[in-house]
């Protein structure tokens, strides 16, 4: 049996996980955990395909790859998530 803790301080707000954790649609913790596991497993392949597609397109478009590199090189790796160009590349790839 998987142990489940109802401590909400560990759940990031505004996520699908938060919605599942706070939902009354699951009568048991086992059903809640099963739903979480399904999301994690299903999302794995989709994420891999999206990353592969984005990398392929960047390889085919070196000028865009250079723009992305320049955008990211101005930031420390911890702050890459604030790059507007990276966000646009990811959105285009999805």
FENBELUR-V152868 format. One record per backbone hydrogen bond with DSSP energy under -1.0 kcal/mol. CO is the residue of the C=O (numbers start at 1). NH is the residue of the N-H. E is the energy in kcal/mol with one decimal. If there is no record, write none. Layout:
co:CO nh:NH e:E
co:CO nh:NH e:E
This chain:
co:7 nh:10 e:-1.1
co:8 nh:11 e:-1.4
co:15 nh:19 e:-1.9
co:16 nh:20 e:-2.4
co:17 nh:21 e:-2.8
co:18 nh:22 e:-2.2
co:28 nh:32 e:-1.7
co:29 nh:33 e:-2.7
co:30 nh:34 e:-2.3
co:31 nh:35 e:-2.1
co:32 nh:36 e:-2.0
co:33 nh:37 e:-2.6
co:34 nh:38 e:-2.1
co:35 nh:39 e:-2.0
co:36 nh:40 e:-2.2
co:37 nh:41 e:-2.6
co:38 nh:42 e:-2.7
co:39 nh:43 e:-2.1
co:42 nh:46 e:-1.1
co:43 nh:47 e:-2.3
co:44 nh:48 e:-2.0
co:45 nh:49 e:-2.7
co:46 nh:50 e:-2.3
co:47 nh:51 e:-2.6
co:48 nh:52 e:-2.4
co:49 nh:53 e:-2.5
co:50 nh:54 e:-2.5
co:51 nh:55 e:-2.6
co:52 nh:56 e:-2.4
co:53 nh:57 e:-2.5
co:54 nh:58 e:-2.3
co:55 nh:59 e:-2.1
co:56 nh:60 e:-1.8
co:57 nh:61 e:-1.1
co:61 nh:65 e:-2.1
co:62 nh:66 e:-2.4
co:63 nh:67 e:-1.9
co:64 nh:68 e:-2.4
co:65 nh:69 e:-2.5
co:66 nh:70 e:-2.8
co:67 nh:71 e:-2.3
co:68 nh:72 e:-2.6
co:69 nh:73 e:-2.4
co:72 nh:75 e:-1.6
co:76 nh:79 e:-2.3
co:77 nh:80 e:-1.1
co:79 nh:82 e:-2.1
co:80 nh:83 e:-2.1
co:83 nh:87 e:-1.9
co:84 nh:88 e:-2.1
co:85 nh:89 e:-2.5
co:86 nh:90 e:-2.5
co:87 nh:91 e:-2.4
co:88 nh:92 e:-2.5
co:89 nh:93 e:-2.0
co:90 nh:94 e:-1.2
